[in-house]
Amino acid sequence: TLVFTAKIKDKTIATIEISLKDYSIIQCRAFANKVCQYQDRIAQIISDNIKMIAERKIA
């Protein structure tokens, strides 16, 4: 898996785990394992950048 953090300014708002098999989001959690209010936006950003993420896996 890949693990990313999502930040707004300097504040971490979520941790995102992505599968290396199909680049799907396994989980997206906010502080204290709560549901992230930005989950839909984060999913869209990941989706928009899947090609770049996959290319970097090969590099």
CHARMM-style PDB file with segment names, atoms N, HN, CA, C and O in Angstrom:
ATOM      1  N   THR     1       0.844  -1.196   0.000  1.00  0.00      PROA
ATOM      2  CA  THR     1       0.000   0.000   0.000  1.00  0.00      PROA
ATOM      3  C   THR     1       0.877   1.243   0.000  1.00  0.00      PROA
ATOM      4  O   THR     1       2.052   1.202   0.362  1.00  0.00      PROA
ATOM      5  N   LEU     2       0.280   2.327  -0.410  1.00  0.00      PROA
ATOM      6  HN  LEU     2      -0.675   2.360  -0.704  1.00  0.00      PROA
ATOM      7  CA  LEU     2       0.877   3.653  -0.293  1.00  0.00      PROA
ATOM      8  C   LEU     2       0.112   4.403   0.785  1.00  0.00      PROA
ATOM      9  O   LEU     2      -1.101   4.242   0.922  1.00  0.00      PROA
ATOM     10  N   VAL     3       0.818   5.217   1.544  1.00  0.00      PROA
ATOM     11  HN  VAL     3       1.803   5.348   1.433  1.00  0.00      PROA
ATOM     12  CA  VAL     3       0.176   6.016   2.579  1.00  0.00      PROA
ATOM     13  C   VAL     3       0.509   7.478   2.328  1.00  0.00      PROA
ATOM     14  O   VAL     3       1.676   7.852   2.209  1.00  0.00      PROA
ATOM     15  N   PHE     4      -0.522   8.291   2.251  1.00  0.00      PROA
ATOM     16  HN  PHE     4      -1.470   7.987   2.347  1.00  0.00      PROA
ATOM     17  CA  PHE     4      -0.384   9.726   2.046  1.00  0.00      PROA
ATOM     18  C   PHE     4      -1.033  10.472   3.205  1.00  0.00      PROA
ATOM     19  O   PHE     4      -1.890   9.932   3.904  1.00  0.00      PROA
ATOM     20  N   THR     5      -0.619  11.703   3.395  1.00  0.00      PROA
ATOM     21  HN  THR     5       0.077  12.141   2.827  1.00  0.00      PROA
ATOM     22  CA  THR     5      -1.331  12.582   4.315  1.00  0.00      PROA
ATOM     23  C   THR     5      -1.884  13.746   3.516  1.00  0.00      PROA
ATOM     24  O   THR     5      -1.239  14.257   2.600  1.00  0.00      PROA
ATOM     25  N   ALA     6      -3.070  14.149   3.875  1.00  0.00      PROA
ATOM     26  HN  ALA     6      -3.594  13.734   4.619  1.00  0.00      PROA
ATOM     27  CA  ALA     6      -3.698  15.322   3.269  1.00  0.00      PROA
ATOM     28  C   ALA     6      -3.591  16.457   4.269  1.00  0.00      PROA
ATOM     29  O   ALA     6      -3.871  16.287   5.456  1.00  0.00      PROA
ATOM     30  N   LYS     7      -3.180  17.620   3.774  1.00  0.00      PROA
ATOM     31  HN  LYS     7      -2.952  17.758   2.811  1.00  0.00      PROA
ATOM     32  CA  LYS     7      -3.002  18.777   4.651  1.00  0.00      PROA
ATOM     33  C   LYS     7      -3.713  19.995   4.085  1.00  0.00      PROA
ATOM     34  O   LYS     7      -3.836  20.156   2.871  1.00  0.00      PROA
ATOM     35  N   ILE     8      -4.171  20.835   4.973  1.00  0.00      PROA
ATOM     36  HN  ILE     8      -4.071  20.704   5.960  1.00  0.00      PROA
ATOM     37  CA  ILE     8      -4.646  22.171   4.631  1.00  0.00      PROA
ATOM     38  C   ILE     8      -3.745  23.111   5.401  1.00  0.00      PROA
ATOM     39  O   ILE     8      -3.704  23.101   6.631  1.00  0.00      PROA
ATOM     40  N   LYS     9      -3.021  23.927   4.644  1.00  0.00      PROA
ATOM     41  HN  LYS     9      -3.054  23.935   3.644  1.00  0.00      PROA
ATOM     42  CA  LYS     9      -1.940  24.742   5.204  1.00  0.00      PROA
ATOM     43  C   LYS     9      -0.968  23.797   5.888  1.00  0.00      PROA
ATOM     44  O   LYS     9      -0.429  22.921   5.211  1.00  0.00      PROA
ATOM     45  N   ASP    10      -0.711  23.911   7.159  1.00  0.00      PROA
ATOM     46  HN  ASP    10      -1.148  24.622   7.709  1.00  0.00      PROA
ATOM     47  CA  ASP    10       0.218  23.017   7.848  1.00  0.00      PROA
ATOM     48  C   ASP    10      -0.488  21.985   8.721  1.00  0.00      PROA
ATOM     49  O   ASP    10       0.166  21.256   9.467  1.00  0.00      PROA
ATOM     50  N   LYS    11      -1.815  21.915   8.637  1.00  0.00      PROA
ATOM     51  HN  LYS    11      -2.347  22.507   8.030  1.00  0.00      PROA
ATOM     52  CA  LYS    11      -2.577  21.019   9.483  1.00  0.00      PROA
ATOM     53  C   LYS    11      -2.946  19.739   8.721  1.00  0.00      PROA
ATOM     54  O   LYS    11      -3.576  19.797   7.665  1.00  0.00      PROA
ATOM     55  N   THR    12      -2.547  18.588   9.267  1.00  0.00      PROA
ATOM     56  HN  THR    12      -2.036  18.541  10.125  1.00  0.00      PROA
ATOM     57  CA  THR    12      -2.913  17.310   8.672  1.00  0.00      PROA
ATOM     58  C   THR    12      -4.395  17.064   8.927  1.00  0.00      PROA
ATOM     59  O   THR    12      -4.860  17.122  10.065  1.00  0.00      PROA
ATOM     60  N   ILE    13      -5.130  16.789   7.846  1.00  0.00      PROA
ATOM     61  HN  ILE    13      -4.751  16.742   6.922  1.00  0.00      PROA
ATOM     62  CA  ILE    13      -6.573  16.569   7.986  1.00  0.00      PROA
ATOM     63  C   ILE    13      -6.962  15.110   7.788  1.00  0.00      PROA
ATOM     64  O   ILE    13      -8.038  14.690   8.214  1.00  0.00      PROA
ATOM     65  N   ALA    14      -6.082  14.327   7.138  1.00  0.00      PROA
ATOM     66  HN  ALA    14      -5.208  14.668   6.792  1.00  0.00      PROA
ATOM     67  CA  ALA    14      -6.422  12.923   6.908  1.00  0.00      PROA
ATOM     68  C   ALA    14      -5.184  12.127   6.531  1.00  0.00      PROA
ATOM     69  O   ALA    14      -4.187  12.669   6.054  1.00  0.00      PROA
ATOM     70  N   THR    15      -5.281  10.832   6.759  1.00  0.00      PROA
ATOM     71  HN  THR    15      -6.090  10.392   7.147  1.00  0.00      PROA
ATOM     72  CA  THR    15      -4.296   9.873   6.278  1.00  0.00      PROA
ATOM     73  C   THR    15      -5.019   8.974   5.283  1.00  0.00      PROA
ATOM     74  O   THR    15      -6.107   8.469   5.561  1.00  0.00      PROA
ATOM     75  N   ILE    16      -4.401   8.781   4.119  1.00  0.00      PROA
ATOM     76  HN  ILE    16      -3.517   9.192   3.893  1.00  0.00      PROA
ATOM     77  CA  ILE    16      -5.032   8.023   3.046  1.00  0.00      PROA
ATOM     78  C   ILE    16      -4.169   6.809   2.726  1.00  0.00      PROA
ATOM     79  O   ILE    16      -2.960   6.935   2.529  1.00  0.00      PROA
ATOM     80  N   GLU    17      -4.784   5.645   2.676  1.00  0.00      PROA
ATOM     81  HN  GLU    17      -5.765   5.543   2.837  1.00  0.00      PROA
ATOM     82  CA  GLU    17      -4.093   4.417   2.299  1.00  0.00      PROA
ATOM     83  C   GLU    17      -4.610   3.990   0.930  1.00  0.00      PROA
ATOM     84  O   GLU    17      -5.818   3.882   0.720  1.00  0.00      PROA
ATOM     85  N   ILE    18      -3.681   3.746  -0.006  1.00  0.00      PROA
ATOM     86  HN  ILE    18      -2.700   3.834   0.164  1.00  0.00      PROA
ATOM     87  CA  ILE    18      -4.039   3.402  -1.383  1.00  0.00      PROA
ATOM     88  C   ILE    18      -3.447   2.035  -1.738  1.00  0.00      PROA
ATOM     89  O   ILE    18      -2.294   1.749  -1.413  1.00  0.00      PROA
ATOM     90  N   SER    19      -4.232   1.209  -2.396  1.00  0.00      PROA
ATOM     91  HN  SER    19      -5.168   1.442  -2.660  1.00  0.00      PROA
ATOM     92  CA  SER    19      -3.785  -0.112  -2.842  1.00  0.00      PROA
ATOM     93  C   SER    19      -2.838   0.022  -4.026  1.00  0.00      PROA
ATOM     94  O   SER    19      -3.098   0.797  -4.947  1.00  0.00      PROA
ATOM     95  N   LEU    20      -1.746  -0.724  -4.006  1.00  0.00      PROA
ATOM     96  HN  LEU    20      -1.535  -1.353  -3.258  1.00  0.00      PROA
ATOM     97  CA  LEU    20      -0.830  -0.748  -5.144  1.00  0.00      PROA
ATOM     98  C   LEU    20      -1.313  -1.682  -6.251  1.00  0.00      PROA
ATOM     99  O   LEU    20      -0.802  -1.631  -7.370  1.00  0.00      PROA
ATOM    100  N   LYS    21      -2.280  -2.523  -5.954  1.00  0.00      PROA
ATOM    101  HN  LYS    21      -2.695  -2.564  -5.046  1.00  0.00      PROA
ATOM    102  CA  LYS    21      -2.811  -3.440  -6.972  1.00  0.00      PROA
ATOM    103  C   LYS    21      -3.680  -2.703  -7.980  1.00  0.00      PROA
ATOM    104  O   LYS    21      -3.507  -2.859  -9.189  1.00  0.00      PROA
ATOM    105  N   ASP    22      -4.616  -1.901  -7.481  1.00  0.00      PROA
ATOM    106  HN  ASP    22      -4.757  -1.775  -6.499  1.00  0.00      PROA
ATOM    107  CA  ASP    22      -5.546  -1.221  -8.391  1.00  0.00      PROA
ATOM    108  C   ASP    22      -5.676   0.275  -8.118  1.00  0.00      PROA
ATOM    109  O   ASP    22      -6.515   0.952  -8.714  1.00  0.00      PROA
ATOM    110  N   TYR    23      -4.848   0.781  -7.222  1.00  0.00      PROA
ATOM    111  HN  TYR    23      -4.166   0.232  -6.738  1.00  0.00      PROA
ATOM    112  CA  TYR    23      -4.812   2.211  -6.878  1.00  0.00      PROA
ATOM    113  C   TYR    23      -6.135   2.727  -6.318  1.00  0.00      PROA
ATOM    114  O   TYR    23      -6.457   3.907  -6.454  1.00  0.00      PROA
ATOM    115  N   SER    24      -6.886   1.849  -5.698  1.00  0.00      PROA
ATOM    116  HN  SER    24      -6.624   0.890  -5.587  1.00  0.00      PROA
ATOM    117  CA  SER    24      -8.119   2.276  -5.037  1.00  0.00      PROA
ATOM    118  C   SER    24      -7.792   2.749  -3.622  1.00  0.00      PROA
ATOM    119  O   SER    24      -6.776   2.363  -3.044  1.00  0.00      PROA
ATOM    120  N   ILE    25      -8.657   3.578  -3.081  1.00  0.00      PROA
ATOM    121  HN  ILE    25      -9.482   3.891  -3.550  1.00  0.00      PROA
ATOM    122  CA  ILE    25      -8.475   4.052  -1.711  1.00  0.00      PROA
ATOM    123  C   ILE    25      -8.985   2.978  -0.766  1.00  0.00      PROA
ATOM    124  O   ILE    25     -10.158   2.608  -0.802  1.00  0.00      PROA
ATOM    125  N   ILE    26      -8.099   2.487   0.071  1.00  0.00      PROA
ATOM    126  HN  ILE    26      -7.146   2.788   0.101  1.00  0.00      PROA
ATOM    127  CA  ILE    26      -8.470   1.478   1.061  1.00  0.00      PROA
ATOM    128  C   ILE    26      -9.136   2.156   2.248  1.00  0.00      PROA
ATOM    129  O   ILE    26     -10.168   1.703   2.743  1.00  0.00      PROA
ATOM    130  N   GLN    27      -8.525   3.251   2.695  1.00  0.00      PROA
ATOM    131  HN  GLN    27      -7.687   3.619   2.293  1.00  0.00      PROA
ATOM    132  CA  GLN    27      -9.139   4.015   3.775  1.00  0.00      PROA
ATOM    133  C   GLN    27      -8.663   5.459   3.749  1.00  0.00      PROA
ATOM    134  O   GLN    27      -7.576   5.771   3.263  1.00  0.00      PROA
ATOM    135  N   CYS    28      -9.501   6.319   4.280  1.00  0.00      PROA
ATOM    136  HN  CYS    28     -10.384   6.066   4.674  1.00  0.00      PROA
ATOM    137  CA  CYS    28      -9.206   7.744   4.407  1.00  0.00      PROA
ATOM    138  C   CYS    28      -9.767   8.165   5.763  1.00  0.00      PROA
ATOM    139  O   CYS    28     -10.982   8.238   5.950  1.00  0.00      PROA
ATOM    140  N   ARG    29      -8.873   8.437   6.695  1.00  0.00      PROA
ATOM    141  HN  ARG    29      -7.887   8.378   6.543  1.00  0.00      PROA
ATOM    142  CA  ARG    29      -9.301   8.705   8.056  1.00  0.00      PROA
ATOM    143  C   ARG    29      -8.723  10.007   8.588  1.00  0.00      PROA
ATOM    144  O   ARG    29      -7.589  10.383   8.291  1.00  0.00      PROA
ATOM    145  N   ALA    30      -9.538  10.674   9.379  1.00  0.00      PROA
ATOM    146  HN  ALA    30     -10.459  10.369   9.621  1.00  0.00      PROA
ATOM    147  CA  ALA    30      -9.124  11.912  10.041  1.00  0.00      PROA
ATOM    148  C   ALA    30      -8.520  11.574  11.403  1.00  0.00      PROA
ATOM    149  O   ALA    30      -8.356  10.404  11.749  1.00  0.00      PROA
ATOM    150  N   PHE    31      -8.197  12.601  12.156  1.00  0.00      PROA
ATOM    151  HN  PHE    31      -8.329  13.551  11.875  1.00  0.00      PROA
ATOM    152  CA  PHE    31      -7.613  12.435  13.484  1.00  0.00      PROA
ATOM    153  C   PHE    31      -8.476  11.517  14.338  1.00  0.00      PROA
ATOM    154  O   PHE    31      -9.704  11.584  14.285  1.00  0.00      PROA
ATOM    155  N   ALA    32      -7.837  10.666  15.121  1.00  0.00      PROA
ATOM    156  HN  ALA    32      -6.839  10.612  15.164  1.00  0.00      PROA
ATOM    157  CA  ALA    32      -8.503   9.715  16.030  1.00  0.00      PROA
ATOM    158  C   ALA    32      -9.387   8.719  15.274  1.00  0.00      PROA
ATOM    159  O   ALA    32     -10.393   8.239  15.795  1.00  0.00      PROA
ATOM    160  N   ASN    33      -8.986   8.420  14.035  1.00  0.00      PROA
ATOM    161  HN  ASN    33      -8.169   8.810  13.612  1.00  0.00      PROA
ATOM    162  CA  ASN    33      -9.672   7.434  13.205  1.00  0.00      PROA
ATOM    163  C   ASN    33     -11.120   7.816  12.875  1.00  0.00      PROA
ATOM    164  O   ASN    33     -11.951   6.945  12.617  1.00  0.00      PROA
ATOM    165  N   LYS    34     -11.411   9.100  12.883  1.00  0.00      PROA
ATOM    166  HN  LYS    34     -10.736   9.807  13.093  1.00  0.00      PROA
ATOM    167  CA  LYS    34     -12.753   9.574  12.550  1.00  0.00      PROA
ATOM    168  C   LYS    34     -12.900   9.699  11.034  1.00  0.00      PROA
ATOM    169  O   LYS    34     -11.914   9.656  10.297  1.00  0.00      PROA
ATOM    170  N   VAL    35     -14.130   9.852  10.587  1.00  0.00      PROA
ATOM    171  HN  VAL    35     -14.930   9.887  11.186  1.00  0.00      PROA
ATOM    172  CA  VAL    35     -14.406  10.049   9.171  1.00  0.00      PROA
ATOM    173  C   VAL    35     -13.963  11.455   8.783  1.00  0.00      PROA
ATOM    174  O   VAL    35     -14.252  12.429   9.478  1.00  0.00      PROA
ATOM    175  N   CYS    36     -13.263  11.539   7.669  1.00  0.00      PROA
ATOM    176  HN  CYS    36     -13.028  10.748   7.104  1.00  0.00      PROA
ATOM    177  CA  CYS    36     -12.754  12.830   7.197  1.00  0.00      PROA
ATOM    178  C   CYS    36     -13.850  13.578   6.436  1.00  0.00      PROA
ATOM    179  O   CYS    36     -14.489  13.022   5.542  1.00  0.00      PROA
ATOM    180  N   GLN    37     -14.055  14.825   6.796  1.00  0.00      PROA
ATOM    181  HN  GLN    37     -13.536  15.276   7.522  1.00  0.00      PROA
ATOM    182  CA  GLN    37     -15.094  15.613   6.121  1.00  0.00      PROA
ATOM    183  C   GLN    37     -14.719  15.961   4.683  1.00  0.00      PROA
ATOM    184  O   GLN    37     -15.581  16.372   3.906  1.00  0.00      PROA
ATOM    185  N   TYR    38     -13.451  15.803   4.319  1.00  0.00      PROA
ATOM    186  HN  TYR    38     -12.751  15.470   4.950  1.00  0.00      PROA
ATOM    187  CA  TYR    38     -12.975  16.106   2.972  1.00  0.00      PROA
ATOM    188  C   TYR    38     -12.794  14.846   2.123  1.00  0.00      PROA
ATOM    189  O   TYR    38     -12.136  14.890   1.083  1.00  0.00      PROA
ATOM    190  N   GLN    39     -13.363  13.749   2.550  1.00  0.00      PROA
ATOM    191  HN  GLN    39     -13.897  13.713   3.394  1.00  0.00      PROA
ATOM    192  CA  GLN    39     -13.149  12.458   1.902  1.00  0.00      PROA
ATOM    193  C   GLN    39     -13.481  12.480   0.406  1.00  0.00      PROA
ATOM    194  O   GLN    39     -12.723  11.931  -0.394  1.00  0.00      PROA
ATOM    195  N   ASP    40     -14.574  13.089   0.021  1.00  0.00      PROA
ATOM    196  HN  ASP    40     -15.190  13.535   0.670  1.00  0.00      PROA
ATOM    197  CA  ASP    40     -14.954  13.139  -1.397  1.00  0.00      PROA
ATOM    198  C   ASP    40     -13.947  13.944  -2.209  1.00  0.00      PROA
ATOM    199  O   ASP    40     -13.580  13.551  -3.316  1.00  0.00      PROA
ATOM    200  N   ARG    41     -13.510  15.051  -1.671  1.00  0.00      PROA
ATOM    201  HN  ARG    41     -13.808  15.371  -0.771  1.00  0.00      PROA
ATOM    202  CA  ARG    41     -12.522  15.894  -2.361  1.00  0.00      PROA
ATOM    203  C   ARG    41     -11.188  15.170  -2.491  1.00  0.00      PROA
ATOM    204  O   ARG    41     -10.551  15.232  -3.542  1.00  0.00      PROA
ATOM    205  N   ILE    42     -10.763  14.488  -1.441  1.00  0.00      PROA
ATOM    206  HN  ILE    42     -11.281  14.438  -0.587  1.00  0.00      PROA
ATOM    207  CA  ILE    42      -9.515  13.727  -1.471  1.00  0.00      PROA
ATOM    208  C   ILE    42      -9.609  12.618  -2.508  1.00  0.00      PROA
ATOM    209  O   ILE    42      -8.666  12.404  -3.269  1.00  0.00      PROA
ATOM    210  N   ALA    43     -10.732  11.909  -2.548  1.00  0.00      PROA
ATOM    211  HN  ALA    43     -11.499  12.082  -1.929  1.00  0.00      PROA
ATOM    212  CA  ALA    43     -10.925  10.838  -3.529  1.00  0.00      PROA
ATOM    213  C   ALA    43     -10.826  11.385  -4.951  1.00  0.00      PROA
ATOM    214  O   ALA    43     -10.263  10.732  -5.829  1.00  0.00      PROA
ATOM    215  N   GLN    44     -11.363  12.560  -5.177  1.00  0.00      PROA
ATOM    216  HN  GLN    44     -11.821  13.090  -4.463  1.00  0.00      PROA
ATOM    217  CA  GLN    44     -11.295  13.166  -6.509  1.00  0.00      PROA
ATOM    218  C   GLN    44      -9.856  13.535  -6.871  1.00  0.00      PROA
ATOM    219  O   GLN    44      -9.431  13.322  -8.006  1.00  0.00      PROA
ATOM    220  N   ILE    45      -9.114  14.078  -5.931  1.00  0.00      PROA
ATOM    221  HN  ILE    45      -9.459  14.251  -5.008  1.00  0.00      PROA
ATOM    222  CA  ILE    45      -7.713  14.430  -6.180  1.00  0.00      PROA
ATOM    223  C   ILE    45      -6.898  13.176  -6.485  1.00  0.00      PROA
ATOM    224  O   ILE    45      -6.084  13.177  -7.409  1.00  0.00      PROA
ATOM    225  N   ILE    46      -7.108  12.112  -5.721  1.00  0.00      PROA
ATOM    226  HN  ILE    46      -7.769  12.112  -4.970  1.00  0.00      PROA
ATOM    227  CA  ILE    46      -6.409  10.854  -5.968  1.00  0.00      PROA
ATOM    228  C   ILE    46      -6.770  10.342  -7.359  1.00  0.00      PROA
ATOM    229  O   ILE    46      -5.889   9.962  -8.131  1.00  0.00      PROA
ATOM    230  N   SER    47      -8.046  10.332  -7.675  1.00  0.00      PROA
ATOM    231  HN  SER    47      -8.762  10.640  -7.048  1.00  0.00      PROA
ATOM    232  CA  SER    47      -8.510   9.856  -8.978  1.00  0.00      PROA
ATOM    233  C   SER    47      -7.889  10.670 -10.119  1.00  0.00      PROA
ATOM    234  O   SER    47      -7.479  10.107 -11.134  1.00  0.00      PROA
ATOM    235  N   ASP    48      -7.822  11.969  -9.953  1.00  0.00      PROA
ATOM    236  HN  ASP    48      -8.155  12.426  -9.128  1.00  0.00      PROA
ATOM    237  CA  ASP    48      -7.258  12.845 -10.977  1.00  0.00      PROA
ATOM    238  C   ASP    48      -5.757  12.618 -11.180  1.00  0.00      PROA
ATOM    239  O   ASP    48      -5.209  12.976 -12.222  1.00  0.00      PROA
ATOM    240  N   ASN    49      -5.100  12.028 -10.190  1.00  0.00      PROA
ATOM    241  HN  ASN    49      -5.545  11.737  -9.343  1.00  0.00      PROA
ATOM    242  CA  ASN    49      -3.644  11.861 -10.245  1.00  0.00      PROA
ATOM    243  C   ASN    49      -3.186  10.404 -10.253  1.00  0.00      PROA
ATOM    244  O   ASN    49      -2.003  10.135 -10.046  1.00  0.00      PROA
ATOM    245  N   ILE    50      -4.091   9.469 -10.487  1.00  0.00      PROA
ATOM    246  HN  ILE    50      -5.052   9.688 -10.656  1.00  0.00      PROA
ATOM    247  CA  ILE    50      -3.746   8.046 -10.469  1.00  0.00      PROA
ATOM    248  C   ILE    50      -2.651   7.723 -11.480  1.00  0.00      PROA
ATOM    249  O   ILE    50      -1.743   6.948 -11.178  1.00  0.00      PROA
ATOM    250  N   LYS    51      -2.723   8.296 -12.658  1.00  0.00      PROA
ATOM    251  HN  LYS    51      -3.460   8.925 -12.904  1.00  0.00      PROA
ATOM    252  CA  LYS    51      -1.719   8.005 -13.691  1.00  0.00      PROA
ATOM    253  C   LYS    51      -0.327   8.392 -13.202  1.00  0.00      PROA
ATOM    254  O   LYS    51       0.624   7.630 -13.372  1.00  0.00      PROA
ATOM    255  N   MET    52      -0.205   9.557 -12.604  1.00  0.00      PROA
ATOM    256  HN  MET    52      -0.978  10.176 -12.466  1.00  0.00      PROA
ATOM    257  CA  MET    52       1.084  10.016 -12.096  1.00  0.00      PROA
ATOM    258  C   MET    52       1.575   9.107 -10.960  1.00  0.00      PROA
ATOM    259  O   MET    52       2.764   8.796 -10.881  1.00  0.00      PROA
ATOM    260  N   ILE    53       0.673   8.690 -10.097  1.00  0.00      PROA
ATOM    261  HN  ILE    53      -0.293   8.942 -10.161  1.00  0.00      PROA
ATOM    262  CA  ILE    53       1.047   7.807  -8.987  1.00  0.00      PROA
ATOM    263  C   ILE    53       1.553   6.472  -9.546  1.00  0.00      PROA
ATOM    264  O   ILE    53       2.573   5.957  -9.087  1.00  0.00      PROA
ATOM    265  N   ALA    54       0.855   5.917 -10.522  1.00  0.00      PROA
ATOM    266  HN  ALA    54       0.027   6.335 -10.895  1.00  0.00      PROA
ATOM    267  CA  ALA    54       1.259   4.648 -11.139  1.00  0.00      PROA
ATOM    268  C   ALA    54       2.613   4.778 -11.836  1.00  0.00      PROA
ATOM    269  O   ALA    54       3.442   3.873 -11.747  1.00  0.00      PROA
ATOM    270  N   GLU    55       2.841   5.885 -12.521  1.00  0.00      PROA
ATOM    271  HN  GLU    55       2.167   6.620 -12.594  1.00  0.00      PROA
ATOM    272  CA  GLU    55       4.121   6.093 -13.210  1.00  0.00      PROA
ATOM    273  C   GLU    55       5.274   6.157 -12.220  1.00  0.00      PROA
ATOM    274  O   GLU    55       6.363   5.663 -12.516  1.00  0.00      PROA
ATOM    275  N   ARG    56       5.067   6.738 -11.081  1.00  0.00      PROA
ATOM    276  HN  ARG    56       4.183   7.139 -10.841  1.00  0.00      PROA
ATOM    277  CA  ARG    56       6.131   6.853 -10.087  1.00  0.00      PROA
ATOM    278  C   ARG    56       6.426   5.507  -9.427  1.00  0.00      PROA
ATOM    279  O   ARG    56       7.535   5.284  -8.941  1.00  0.00      PROA
ATOM    280  N   LYS    57       5.455   4.625  -9.410  1.00  0.00      PROA
ATOM    281  HN  LYS    57       4.554   4.806  -9.804  1.00  0.00      PROA
ATOM    282  CA  LYS    57       5.686   3.278  -8.867  1.00  0.00      PROA
ATOM    283  C   LYS    57       6.721   2.559  -9.733  1.00  0.00      PROA
ATOM    284  O   LYS    57       7.583   1.845  -9.220  1.00  0.00      PROA
ATOM    285  N   ILE    58       6.628   2.750 -11.017  1.00  0.00      PROA
ATOM    286  HN  ILE    58       5.928   3.330 -11.433  1.00  0.00      PROA
ATOM    287  CA  ILE    58       7.546   2.100 -11.965  1.00  0.00      PROA
ATOM    288  C   ILE    58       8.946   2.690 -11.875  1.00  0.00      PROA
ATOM    289  O   ILE    58       9.931   1.973 -12.047  1.00  0.00      PROA
ATOM    290  N   ALA    59       9.044   3.973 -11.610  1.00  0.00      PROA
ATOM    291  HN  ALA    59       8.243   4.556 -11.470  1.00  0.00      PROA
ATOM    292  CA  ALA    59      10.342   4.669 -11.603  1.00  0.00      PROA
ATOM    293  C   ALA    59      11.246   4.250 -10.471  1.00  0.00      PROA
ATOM    294  OT1 ALA    59      12.362   4.757 -10.351  1.00  0.00      PROA
TER     295      ALA     59
END
